[in-house]
């Protein structure tokens, strides 16, 4: 059961939102405060394929790159570091892998904290290995049980916080995006995704609280990020960028559910919707941006989210050697130096100048950046809180508000839209405005319309 619904904004003014500061800071294990007045760098390293062949090799591999990260922090004088381990399939499927890798990393974190005074926190992002088509579906399958057991084992091993990228609604979103169907995107992300999170997250919070671990947050990687990647760059036309922007606004209403269920942040880095959620809740957020996550992907919002982030992440990079050292070392340097610039701006009380430079470098390049710039993220957040008690309505009107923001910028000639982008947006807005305001009616309509979508089963969402 969801603990609370947000019906008001944590920030009274969008100008108060800035990197390194959150209304409700989080204090992680081994001396890492997040959102407490400075930015913390995060490093994510994916293990080499094949290292998971046996537990001993897998644990040794994790210890190797974790110690490389911590030694480099000493060399470069970084006082704080967050090390995130995004689970590969085997790490979640075998809960003992989750425990042993987490335990090895936590031991190193404790050692470097005690001996050198470096604030280190270990985050484990448990893999959502559930399959909608599995026997028992999303809620009762063996995969579901293994997933929650891996949460339990990572928490028992002493990680600082726990996160996940839930995939509820993905089967509907994939179907709808391929058809340019904004109604299906709204149903998949805003309704199915929210229902799945409302079922999943209270259980995650219960496990985290049992072990004194922080329940951190979620991301709509399986939905809005998929649409963003399909939209691609400015020359791509597989999916419209205006559709991707509307999907992201819907994701803001959806990913909020984690915080409503008790997540405290920092929210997951690949949640590009995080500016919206930070504006609503005041919890700290982790972000990625192209200048520090190009190792994993490149997008049209290279600097923008960095403007409000409390943790800067590189996104996952496979562990191997580069000219500057291992990828663990190279990308620790990249994230640490990015954080150092923002922290200097905070110390010099110039943070709003840097925030605005980062924001305006991307704000009018693409509709997605436009709606995630902090003033517009705040606007979307206000609409979400206006309809805060109804997951469907807040997702619907978040998308409509995002559309209004894009149309206003295009009319003012601040944002250039192709004829195809504008036509796609206008069609989507007509569809959204025509949808009923009755959530039960909308869900009933969708259950009929999407009944034959492969792997879609209403029982996965409690219907």
C-alpha positions, 0 to 999 in steps of 0.5 A: 500500500502506498504510504502517501500522495504528494499534493504540494511542492517541496520547493515554493519557487523553482529558482531554489532548485540547484545541484548539491542541495536538497530539502531532505538530505540523505546521510549514507553509511561511512560518512557520505551526506547527499544533498547536504550542500555539495555534489558527490561523484558516483562510479558504475562499473559493469563486470567483464562478461564471463566473470560471473562463471563462478562466485569466487571469480565474480567476487574477486573481480568486484573487489579488484575494480572497487579497490582501484576506484578507492585508490584513485580517490586517494590519489586525486583527493576526492573526499566522497564517492558513491559506488553503484553496482547495477546487477547483471542477471546472475547477480540477482538470480543467485542471491548469494552472488548479491550477498558476497559481492556486496559484502566484499565491496562494503568491507573495502568501503569500511577500510578506506573510511576508517584508514583514510577518512574517505566517505564511501557508500555502496549502492546495489541496484537489484535487477528486475529479472521478472518476466510478465510472461513467466508462470506466476507473472510479475508478482508470484513467479520464482524470478520475483522471489529471487529478486526480493531475496537479492534485496534481502541479501544485499541489505544484509551485507551492509550496502548503503542504499538499494535501488531498482529499475522496475519494468511494469508496463513495458510490454504495453509501452513497447507495443504503443511506441511502435505505433505512435500511440500516446494512449498506450504510452500513458496506460503503460507508464502512467497506470501499469507502471505506477501500479507495479511500483505501488506493489513492489516498493513497499516490500523494498522499503520493508527490507531496507528498513529491516537492515538500516539500509536506505531505500533509494529510488527507481527509474523508468528505464524500461519505458521513457528511456526506451522512447528516448533512445528510439527518438535518438538524435536530431536527424532520427525519425523512428520516434518523434522527440515530442512523443519522447518528451510526453513519455518523460512527463508521464514517467515523472508521475510514475517514478514518484511512486517510489518516494510515496512508498518510502524511498528517500533518495538519491534517486537513480541516475538514469531517471531523466524524470528526476528534476520533476520528482526533486521539485515535488519531493525535495529528495536528493537525486542522482543524475547522468549526463552526456559529459560524464555518461557518454561511455554508455549512451549519448543524448541531446541533454548533455548538460541539463540534468547536471544543473539540479543533481546531487550525485553525478554518475557516469552510467555503466561502463564495462571494466577494461583498460584504457590509456588513462588506466582502467575504466574504473579509474578513468570514469572515477576521475571524470565524475569526481572532476565534474562534481568538483566544478559544481562544488567550487561554484557552491563554495563561491556562491555562484551555483545559480550561474553555473546551473543556468549555464548548464540548463540553457546550453540544452534547454531549447535544443530539443523538446525533451530538454525543454520540459526537463529544464528546472523551471518547466520541470517545476511546472509539470510537478505542480500539475502532478501535485494538483492531481496527486491522489490519482495516478492516472490523472496526474500522468495524463495532465503531466503529459498535457502540461509538457505539450503546452510547454513545447507549444509555447516555446515553438510559438515564441520561436525559441524551439524549432520543431519540424512539421512532422514533430508539430503534427505528432504533438498536436495529434497526441494532445488531441488524444490526451484531451479527449481521454476521460477523467475517470480512471476506472473508465480509462482502465476498462477501455485500455483493458479491452483495447490492449487485451491482445498485446503480447505478454500483457496480463491484467493480473500482473497489475492487480486487475 
